[in-house]
Amino acid sequence: MTIGVVYITYGPSAAREAANSIQGLRKYHDWPVAVIGDMPMEGVWYLPQSVKPGRAGRWAKVNLMELSPFDWTLYLDADTRVRGDLSIGFDILRDGWEMVMVPSKTRACPISILTKDERTTTLTELGNSWPLVLNTGVMWFRRTPRTVRLWQIWHEEWQRFQEYDQGALLRALNRCPLALWLLGRPFNAGSVVEHLFGRARA
């Protein structure tokens, strides 16, 4: 079994942000790191991926199960900053859970970031006007038949609109439920993982 951390970086801004995130990660963990993107980074496992149609970073995220070289993966957005120990996510996977995430913090309508058409479609298909939205910037997951299937469906759902990944994930989870553990705010935009939303734009 292999364990490691994956980042997605497209463009020089994202690469700089990921380098800063990795620097913080190294203070707490010596896990191997792989970077998926369009430019190599020093000191990490570089997995070159040319830009795909639509939003390249989101294309990579909805293909992350196929792209990650690890059996158990911690995915971190490039614009995260590690401020503490992240081993709890792998401990939870070890207890039998298949995926670990953190809910999004929102005061507005959930998935308001989506286009009107995708938002309407998602809420209709979920049968829920106020679903719990999950932030995809920090995720632990292990390779199982269900997580492999989830990512296949996530990619399929993303292809419908090819914009943001959150709505597609909710629709995928609705079609393919799995053992998902939720951590609290400190692990995404909090004291353990700070999230500088939107800074890593090329």
N, C-alpha and C positions, 0 to 999 in steps of 0.2 A: 504494500500500500504506500502510495506517495502522497505527501502533503505539501502544499505550497500556496503562494499568493499570486494573483493575476491582476494586472492593470491593463487598461485599454488606452492607447494614446494615438491620436491623429493630429498632426500638426505640432509646431514647436512649442506653443503655449501649453498644450496638454503634456508634452514631454517634460517641460520644466516643472510643472505642477507635480507630476508623478515622481520625479527625482526628489522633490522636497518631501513627498509622502513617504517614499522608501527610506529616506534618511531618518525620519521619525520611527518607522517600523523597525529599523535595525537597532534602535535603542532597547527594544523589548524582545525581539525574536530574530533568530537566524534562519528562518524558513527560506527555501529557495523562492525566487521571484521570477515570474515570466511576464513579459510585456508584449501585448498584441498591438500592432499598429503599423505605421508607415515610415518610421525612422528608428534606427537602433539606439540603444541606451547603454552606457558603460556599466559593467558589473552586474548585468541581469541577463536572463535567458530571453533573447529577442525572437519573437515569432512573427515574421513579416507578413502583413496582409495588405494587399492593395485596396484602395478605396472602392467600395461597392456602391451600387445605385442607392440613392436616398441618403440617409444620415449614417455615415460610416461607423461612428462609435456605437450607435444603437444597433446597426447590423451586426457588429461584433458581439455585442452583449446578448442578443437573441440567438447567437451561434456559440455561446461561451462553453457549453457542455462539450461540443465537438472540438473547440479550439484549445481548451485548457489541457496542458500536459499532465495534470495531476489527477489522482483518484479522489482526493478530498481537496477542495479549493476554497480559499478565502478570496473573494473578489472585492477590490476597493476602487472607487472612482479616483481618477487622477487628482481631483481637488479635495481629497481628504487629508487629514493630518492625524497621525496616530499619537495619542497621548497616554496610552496605558496598555495593559496586557490584553491581548485578543484571543488567548487560548480557550476561553470559555466557549466560543463557537464550536471549536473542534471537540471539546469535551461533550457538548450537547449532541453532536453527530455521533460520537462514540457511544452515547446512551441509546442510540437507535433512531434518532430523528434524521430526516433526510435533508432538511434545509433550515437555515436560521436567517431571519431578516428582522428589520426594524420598521414599524409602521411610519408612514409619512405624518408630518405635523402640518395640519391645515385648518384654517378657520373658515375657508371658503368651501364651496361645493367640492366634494371629492372629485379628483381627476378633472378639475377645471382647466388644467393645462392642455387638455386634449382639444382637438378641433371639435366644433359643434356636432358634426356628423359622427365622429368616433365616440364622443361622449354619449350621445343619444343611443347609439348602437350598443355600447358597453353596458349602460344602465338598463336598457331593455333586455339584453340577453342575460344579465345577472339577475334581473327581477328584483333589483334593490336600488332605491334612489339615493342611498347614502352608504356605499360600501366602504369597508376598511381598505385604505390604499396603502400599499407597501412601497417603501423606498428601495430602489434597486442599486443604490450607491454603495451598500455594504451587504454582502451576502456570503454565508458559508454554505457549501453544499457538497454532498458526496455522490459519486456515480452509482446509481441504482437503476433498475429497469424503469421505475416511475419517474425519477428525475430526468433520465434520458428522454422518456416520452414527453414529459412536461416541456423540455426545451424544444423538442420537435414541434409541439403544438404552439409554444410561444412564438417561434419563428413563423409558423404558418399564420398565426393571428396578427403578428406584426406586418406581414406582407399585405394584409388587407388595406392598411392605411399608410404604412411606411413613414410614420412620424415618431411619436414618443413610444416608449416601451411599457409604461405602467399599465395602461388600459389593456394592452395585449396580454400582459402577465395575468391580470385579473380574469380575463376571459379564458386563458389557458388553465389557470387553477380551477376555474369553474368546471372545465371539461376533464381535468386530470388532477383530482385532489391528492395530496401526499402529506407526510408527517412533517409539518412546518411548525417551528418554534419561533416565538416572537420575543426579542429582547427590547429593552427600554431605550429611551432617548439618549442616555449617555453613550450608546454605541453607534450613533449616527447623528451628527450635529449636537454632540454633547461633550462631556468631560473625557471620555475615553477615545472617541473618534470625533474630531472636529470636521465639519463639512463646509467648505467654502463654495457654496452652490454657484455655479456658473463662471467661476474664474478661469477654468481651463478651456477657453474657447480659442480656436486657432485664428 
